[in-house]
């Protein structure tokens, strides 16, 4: 009856059914933080939500994210057909379980795990690299504790050594599972972990050193081979056996295809586990990640649970229980659809588009390129002259053209450096790169005509300093000190606008 009355209303007013739905239910919007008291037609519910979602940014123009935003229609069909499958029901969905195991084996061989062709690899699919890192970290912590107990030594103060450029999931692991995070500080011009400094920070309580293959800040690969050499030497001198974990969330599906001779994986003896994000350069929608271990000995059996109430004995090592099967199936689709050749072609194309963008930005003459040639396909760049305007203003004005380009400051000890970063994904084309360069040029030209907000900010900072110190005279600051204060102001402004986690 409700549908009939709305159709009749639309006919009487000469409006489309779409407009009538919208006007009828906009009058009675969904109350905040409270479930509506009455039902509404499915078409109206769809239209209300769809209209609001139009205000979201366009995923393909979101150059802040590493996450895949496009897949082939055939894979979309497989995803839709498996949305109602709970992966944990292994006995009910044995084929899905088999596909996951095949993916683990393919990834293990891609990372040169020391296993034979017919030997099963040790690993598991996860919701993303965050869960994968939690699992790998727990395995390291438990192995270290077991060893310390056998030696009759204290086992209550574990730590992990990594660079200050790590993703926030490492900080989460350290806080949630009571592990001290010892970070190697960055410096201007060097935005990844220094292996020499990292090994110096290793002590008998270090459960592992975490190296990043594809820094979130600049896309750069850390020198895992040098880390392995230095750590091997220290282990021999001290009698310790400190291992390495490689966080290859961004670079794990890039390095094997673009830099096959680069040694960062299980070819290095101390690398015991690796995580990688299938939803980044694994070319799958969010969220799927993977973690693989060098051998069974590197995953303590006591962390693996065995359940039988779903129909058979099922081993499981995950933080969550239920999860969808669709992303695992999508990962398997990409593996067999593209193969090594296809992934290599995609990554080479991404790298070519990154070069086009980099060269275009360099020609503008207004920016310094911060990212490196070898690494994840992205371009990170800073303003050469930031006395008048900042990268935060550039990012803000680019949104008017539809582009979502993040502006951020580097971690502690390099926090006065502020950069823009563009991630090049599979769906970012040559023509889009040229269009982005054109729009960046328009923005910087526009900023040249606008008054600088920095003089106001600098005066504001000076006023606050004087008020705090009680000094009536102006506090003289060097240009670098003033710039640091200005960057701090913009960073607070940007942080205040952030919603959710990246």
C-alpha positions, 0 to 999 in steps of 0.5 A, spaced: 500 500 500 505 504 501 509 503 494 502 504 491 501 511 494 507 513 493 507 511 485 500 515 485 503 521 488 508 521 483 503 521 477 499 526 480 505 531 481 508 529 474 515 527 478 519 521 477 518 516 482 526 517 484 524 525 486 517 523 490 521 518 494 527 523 496 522 529 498 517 524 502 523 521 506 527 527 507 522 530 511 523 525 516 530 524 516 534 518 520 534 520 527 542 521 529 544 515 534 537 512 534 534 507 530 528 509 526 521 507 529 518 505 522 520 502 516 521 505 509 520 502 502 527 499 500 527 504 494 527 510 499 532 507 503 537 506 497 536 513 495 537 516 501 544 513 502 546 513 495 544 521 495 549 521 501 554 517 498 555 522 492 558 527 497 564 522 498 570 523 494 571 519 488 576 512 490 580 513 483 582 520 485 584 518 492 591 518 491 592 518 498 591 510 499 595 504 497 588 500 497 585 497 490 580 501 487 578 497 481 578 490 479 575 486 473 567 485 472 569 478 472 572 478 479 566 483 481 561 477 480 565 472 484 566 477 489 558 478 489 557 470 489 561 469 495 559 475 500 555 470 504 560 465 505 563 465 512 571 463 511 571 460 518 566 454 516 572 450 512 568 444 512 562 447 509 566 451 504 572 446 503 574 449 496 574 456 499 579 453 504 583 450 498 584 457 494 586 460 501 592 455 501 594 455 494 594 463 495 599 462 501 603 457 497 604 462 491 606 467 496 611 463 499 614 461 493 614 468 490 618 470 497 623 464 496 621 460 502 625 454 503 620 449 501 619 444 496 614 444 490 610 439 493 611 442 501 605 446 504 607 453 506 606 456 513 601 462 513 594 464 513 590 470 510 588 475 514 583 481 514 589 486 512 596 487 514 595 490 521 592 483 523 598 479 519 603 484 523 599 482 530 600 475 528 607 475 526 609 479 532 605 474 537 609 469 534 616 472 535 614 474 542 612 467 544 618 464 541 622 469 545 618 468 552 619 460 551 627 461 550 628 465 556 624 461 560 628 455 558 634 459 560 631 461 567 631 469 565 626 474 565 621 474 560 617 480 562 620 486 558 620 484 550 621 489 545 621 490 538 626 495 534 624 498 528 624 505 524 620 511 526 617 511 519 613 505 521 605 504 520 601 505 526 599 498 526 606 497 529 604 502 535 598 498 536 601 491 536 606 494 541 601 497 546 596 492 545 601 486 547 605 490 552 611 490 547 616 496 548 617 499 541 624 502 540 624 506 534 630 508 530 629 516 529 629 519 522 633 525 519 632 530 514 634 527 507 634 520 510 626 517 511 627 510 513 630 506 518 638 506 518 640 498 519 646 500 523 643 504 528 637 499 528 642 493 530 645 498 535 639 498 539 638 490 539 639 487 546 637 481 549 630 482 550 629 484 542 624 479 539 625 481 532 627 487 528 622 489 523 624 492 516 619 496 512 619 494 504 615 500 502 615 506 507 608 509 507 612 516 507 616 515 501 615 508 498 622 507 499 625 500 501 629 499 507 636 495 506 634 488 509 640 485 506 645 489 510 640 489 516 641 481 515 649 482 515 649 486 521 644 482 525 648 476 523 654 479 526 651 481 532 648 475 534 655 471 533 658 476 538 653 475 543 650 468 542 643 471 541 638 469 535 634 476 534 630 475 527 627 479 522 620 480 520 619 484 513 613 488 513 612 488 506 605 491 506 606 495 500 612 493 497 611 485 497 607 485 490 612 490 487 619 488 489 618 481 486 616 483 479 620 490 478 626 488 482 627 480 482 635 481 484 633 485 490 634 480 496 629 482 502 625 476 503 627 469 505 633 468 501 636 472 507 637 467 513 634 471 519 628 473 515 623 469 519 616 472 517 613 476 512 606 480 511 603 483 505 597 486 503 593 483 498 588 489 498 594 494 496 599 492 490 596 485 490 590 488 486 584 486 491 579 490 494 580 491 501 580 488 506 585 482 505 592 481 507 597 475 508 602 473 513 607 467 511 613 464 515 619 461 513 618 454 516 613 451 521 618 452 527 617 459 526 610 459 528 609 456 535 604 450 535 601 453 542 598 459 538 594 455 533 587 453 535 584 447 533 576 447 533 571 441 531 564 444 532 563 446 525 564 439 523 571 437 523 578 438 526 580 445 523 586 449 525 586 456 526 591 462 527 587 469 527 585 474 531 578 474 529 573 468 527 568 470 522 570 473 516 568 473 508 571 469 503 570 474 497 577 477 498 580 471 498 577 468 492 578 475 489 586 474 490 586 467 487 582 470 481 588 475 480 593 470 481 591 465 476 588 471 471 595 475 471 600 470 473 607 473 474 607 476 467 601 480 468 603 482 475 610 484 472 606 488 466 601 492 471 607 494 476 611 496 470 606 500 468 605 503 475 612 505 475 612 508 468 606 513 470 610 514 476 616 517 472 611 521 468 608 524 474 615 525 477 618 528 471 612 533 470 612 535 477 620 537 476 619 541 470 614 546 474 620 548 478 617 549 484 618 542 488 623 537 491 622 530 489 623 526 496 621 519 494 626 515 491 627 511 484 627 504 487 621 503 491 613 503 491 610 507 485 609 513 488 611 520 488 613 524 494 615 532 493 615 538 498 615 545 496 622 548 494 620 555 497 615 555 503 615 562 506 609 564 503 605 558 502 605 550 504 603 543 501 597 543 506 594 549 502 596 545 495 592 539 498 586 543 500 586 547 493 587 540 489 580 538 492 577 543 488 579 539 482 577 532 485 584 530 487 585 527 494 592 528 495 595 528 502 599 533 505 603 531 512 609 532 516 615 527 517 616 523 524 620 526 530 626 529 528 624 531 521 617 533 523 619 540 520 619 537 513 612 537 510 610 533 503 605 531 498 604 524 496 601 521 490 600 513 490 600 510 483 595 505 482 593 500 477 587 505 475 592 511 475 593 512 467 598 516 463 593 521 462 591 522 469 598 523 471 598 529 466 592 532 468 594 532 475 601 536 473 596 541 470 592 542 476 598 542 480 601 548 476 594 551 476 594 551 484 601 554 485 600 559 480 593 561 484 597 561 490 602 566 487 596 571 487 593 570 494 596 573 500 600 569 504 597 566 511 604 565 514 605 572 516 599 571 520 601 565 523 608 567 524 605 573 528 600 569 532 606 564 534 610 570 536 605 573 540 603 566 544 611 565 545 611 572 548 605 571 552 608 565 555 615 568 557 612 574 559 617 578 554 614 584 551 619 584 546 619 580 540 622 574 540 627 573 534 627 567 530 631 564 525 627 562 518 628 555 520 625 556 527 619 560 524 618 555 519 618 549 524 612 553 528 608 554 522 608 547 520 606 545 527 600 549 526 598 546 520 599 539 522 595 541 528 590 544 523 590 537 519 590 532 525 584 536 527 580 534 521 582 527 520 576 522 522 578 515 523 584 511 521 588 510 515 
